[in-house]
Amino acid sequence: MRIAVVGAGPAGVYSAQELVDAGLSVDVFDKVPAPYGLVRYGVAPDHPKTKRIALALGRTLGNPAVRFFGNVAYGLDLDLRDLLACYHAVVFAVGADDDRLLDVAGEHLWGVGSAAQLVSWYNAHPHADDSFAHTVLAAREVAVVGAGNVALDVARMLVGGPHRLAASDVPERVLDLLARSRVTDVRVIARRGPAQAKFTVPELTELGKLDDVDVVVDPADLAGADDEADSRRARANVELLRGWAERPTGRAARRVHLSFRLRPVAVVGETAVAGLRLDRLGVPSTVPAQAVVRAIGYRGAPLPGVPFDEETGTVRNLGGRVVDATGTVLPRLYVAGWIKRGPSGVIGTNKADAAETVRALLADADGFPAPLKVGPATVPALLRGRGVRFVTWPGWLRLDAYEVALGRSGGRPRVSVDDLATMLAVTRAGDL
Amino acid sequence: MTFVVTSRCVGTKETSCMSVCPVDCIHDIGEQVVIDPVECVDCGACVDVCPVDAIVHEGEADDPSVVADAYRRFGLEAP
């Protein structure tokens, strides 16, 4: 039995491992030439140890029962009909590619963008657009709306200085642009209180360890926070914030301001951003900003041919089985990861999530009809016939070795390649 | 650097840390679980889910012998 998994990030790879453990063959597709999803393209480059999760995921993708097809886009290169004709079942593990909007006046102004645009830029995503990064790094004051680790990642990257990335995998042009950063003040703006912030303790701690950066917290923001902190994490976060609130500031060259209980009301400016208007329980204020970054959460994007819940930004499902709006199960279609449960949890959360989906799939497997087109050569032939330059696992290993060699010449563990043409040339995409 | 499991795990050994570990580096050795310091990627997911606060970062352990033991168990010396 052969299963298609769409998405080679953690949820897709954990699903593939569960399927292989059950004795099935698996083809894993990804729209970019490189595997690992957000481990490669989301985890911040100054967290190289966390990026080593890729080594564990690579053991699954290198398993002889698994094939990798990179640079294959679902909906463009292959559609639902193709997958259902060639496989017994399909698991979508495509993540959450869209971001949530602030939904305020002025959001269309030049200088407003998403954290995702910055994250994919500094992580060398081949589809990234650098223009927003240029705008943000030319600003002196940046407002980042959000209260999670992504907001902290962005703040750290903007003011932390490029020397912190000297041993990372980011491309030279990212380092060059960061070295020319004009940002002096990042204001992280949280809608809820400090006890409700979703920062994890190690990420928040790290913010206080940046060279020549003050973390600025208004003591008034912490009033009542101790009583509201109902988890160990919340208590630890409030304690860290209190430490900063009590510390004298003013000497550092750059600042990260953490402020709470502020609701963005409007982005102000003529054509470009000049500030962000806020509201705190009816009291208006405006902070100066030449760029506004949304970091209020990712959101799943609809998949052609698959029922989508606009409310939650996920594919409608029951325990991983895709269902339509009436709750009727659509046979042979499954989901795992963020497109199934929404953008929550840590990387490892996807293990149990994928296991649940695969249990459902295996329970249904007796009822799967044989696919119309069988045989391992069908899909490669189909893709080649359509001129799709897909990347195989040996192809990825060539790119992997190339990136390590690039790094070695600059004294770094690796340097990510973000140019699609180079990626395809190095992998010799289309060869088998 | 790695996270280490202290003896607070003993008697509870709830194991949700094992299910969230992205690299499967937490092992059940009987009375408690232990973290393989070589495989650990420092993500801290285990710390957040431990119901008895048994897991600490090696730099924040109260008792250095806990860290030394955690390494020794895997045939290593604490850095």
HADDOCK unambig.tbl for C-alpha pairs under 7 A between the chains (distance, minus, plus):
assign (segid A and resid 49 and name CA) (segid B and resid 41 and name CA) 5.05 0.50 0.50
assign (segid A and resid 49 and name CA) (segid B and resid 42 and name CA) 6.50 0.50 0.50
assign (segid A and resid 50 and name CA) (segid B and resid 41 and name CA) 4.97 0.50 0.50
assign (segid A and resid 50 and name CA) (segid B and resid 42 and name CA) 6.31 0.50 0.50
assign (segid A and resid 50 and name CA) (segid B and resid 43 and name CA) 5.75 0.50 0.50
assign (segid A and resid 52 and name CA) (segid B and resid 41 and name CA) 6.37 0.50 0.50
assign (segid A and resid 53 and name CA) (segid B and resid 22 and name CA) 6.70 0.50 0.50
assign (segid A and resid 53 and name CA) (segid B and resid 23 and name CA) 6.13 0.50 0.50
assign (segid A and resid 53 and name CA) (segid B and resid 41 and name CA) 6.85 0.50 0.50
assign (segid A and resid 56 and name CA) (segid B and resid 23 and name CA) 5.80 0.50 0.50
assign (segid A and resid 346 and name CA) (segid B and resid 45 and name CA) 6.66 0.50 0.50
assign (segid A and resid 347 and name CA) (segid B and resid 22 and name CA) 6.03 0.50 0.50
assign (segid A and resid 348 and name CA) (segid B and resid 20 and name CA) 4.20 0.50 0.50
assign (segid A and resid 348 and name CA) (segid B and resid 21 and name CA) 5.16 0.50 0.50
assign (segid A and resid 348 and name CA) (segid B and resid 22 and name CA) 4.12 0.50 0.50
assign (segid A and resid 349 and name CA) (segid B and resid 20 and name CA) 5.27 0.50 0.50
assign (segid A and resid 351 and name CA) (segid B and resid 20 and name CA) 6.98 0.50 0.50
assign (segid A and resid 352 and name CA) (segid B and resid 19 and name CA) 6.76 0.50 0.50
